[in-house]
Amino acid sequence: QAQVAESGGGLVQAGGSLRLSCAASGSIFSIVSMGWYRQVPGKQREVVADITSGGTLNYADSVKGRFTISRDAGKNTVYLQMNSLKPEDTAVYYCKVAEERWGIPYDYWGQGTQVTVSS
């Protein structure tokens, strides 16, 4: 019953900004972390940023200093503020929610939102 939904993607010029949102809903027991991944054709999905329930932040080296991940725990929502966007940031961005049920981890993925950065 758990669902993950992303929004906020779009087309932007290099140097511009976008803000992605992701909300988890349904049967959520205990969220361990929420994060953003991205994927381009021909490449594996890669982690962009992640935040744990304890507030620990992780960023890919390629986005450090440009992207900021934040969360609203009460709403089971995570955001990704993307500034100084580059054409190489173009990808489908996916939200992942990691939760724990009875000590067992479960991952839930959103459908993805397209981010396109023009030069």
C-alpha positions in Angstrom: 0.0 0.0 0.0 3.0 2.3 0.4 3.4 4.8 -2.5 6.0 7.3 -3.4 5.3 10.3 -5.7 7.8 12.9 -7.1 7.1 16.2 -8.7 9.0 19.3 -9.8 10.9 18.2 -12.8 11.1 20.2 -16.0 13.2 22.0 -18.5 15.6 24.6 -17.3 18.6 26.5 -18.7 22.1 25.8 -17.4 22.7 27.8 -14.3 19.0 27.7 -13.3 17.3 26.0 -10.4 14.6 23.4 -9.8 13.1 22.0 -6.6 11.9 18.4 -6.5 9.4 17.1 -4.0 8.7 13.6 -2.9 6.0 12.4 -0.6 5.5 8.9 0.8 2.0 7.8 1.7 0.1 4.7 2.6 1.2 2.0 5.0 4.4 3.5 6.3 5.8 2.0 9.5 9.2 3.6 10.2 11.1 5.5 7.6 14.9 4.9 7.8 15.9 7.2 5.0 14.7 9.1 2.0 16.8 10.0 -1.0 17.1 10.9 -4.6 18.6 8.9 -7.4 19.0 9.7 -11.1 19.4 7.7 -14.3 20.3 8.5 -17.8 20.0 6.1 -20.8 22.7 3.5 -21.0 23.8 4.1 -17.4 23.0 2.6 -14.0 20.9 4.5 -11.6 23.1 6.5 -9.2 22.5 8.1 -5.8 22.3 11.9 -5.8 21.5 12.7 -2.2 20.1 10.9 0.8 19.0 11.8 4.3 18.5 9.4 7.2 15.9 9.6 9.9 18.7 10.8 12.2 19.5 13.7 9.9 22.7 12.3 8.3 23.2 13.8 4.8 25.0 12.2 1.9 25.7 13.8 -1.5 27.2 12.6 -4.7 30.5 14.4 -5.3 29.1 15.8 -8.6 26.3 17.7 -6.8 28.0 18.9 -3.6 27.7 22.6 -3.1 24.9 22.8 -5.7 22.1 20.5 -4.4 20.5 20.5 -1.0 18.3 17.7 0.4 15.9 18.4 3.2 12.9 16.7 4.8 9.7 17.2 6.6 9.4 14.2 8.8 5.8 14.9 9.8 4.7 14.8 6.2 7.0 12.0 5.1 8.3 14.4 2.5 11.7 15.0 1.1 12.9 17.8 -1.2 15.8 18.3 -3.5 16.8 21.9 -4.2 19.0 22.0 -7.3 20.9 25.1 -8.1 23.5 25.9 -10.7 22.2 23.2 -12.9 24.4 21.8 -15.6 23.6 19.9 -18.7 25.1 16.8 -17.2 22.5 16.9 -14.5 19.9 15.9 -17.2 18.3 12.6 -16.1 15.2 11.0 -14.7 15.2 11.6 -11.0 13.7 9.0 -8.7 12.8 9.2 -5.1 13.5 6.3 -2.8 12.0 5.7 0.6 13.6 3.1 2.8 11.5 1.8 5.7 11.8 -0.9 8.2 9.1 -3.4 9.2 9.7 -5.9 11.9 13.4 -5.2 11.5 13.4 -5.9 7.8 14.2 -3.1 5.3 11.9 -2.3 2.4 12.6 0.1 -0.4 9.9 2.0 -2.3 10.5 4.0 -5.5 8.6 6.7 -7.2 7.8 6.8 -10.9 10.5 9.3 -11.7 10.5 12.9 -12.9 12.4 14.2 -15.9 14.9 17.0 -15.4 16.4 18.5 -18.6 19.1 21.2 -18.5 19.8 23.0 -21.7 23.2 24.5 -22.5 
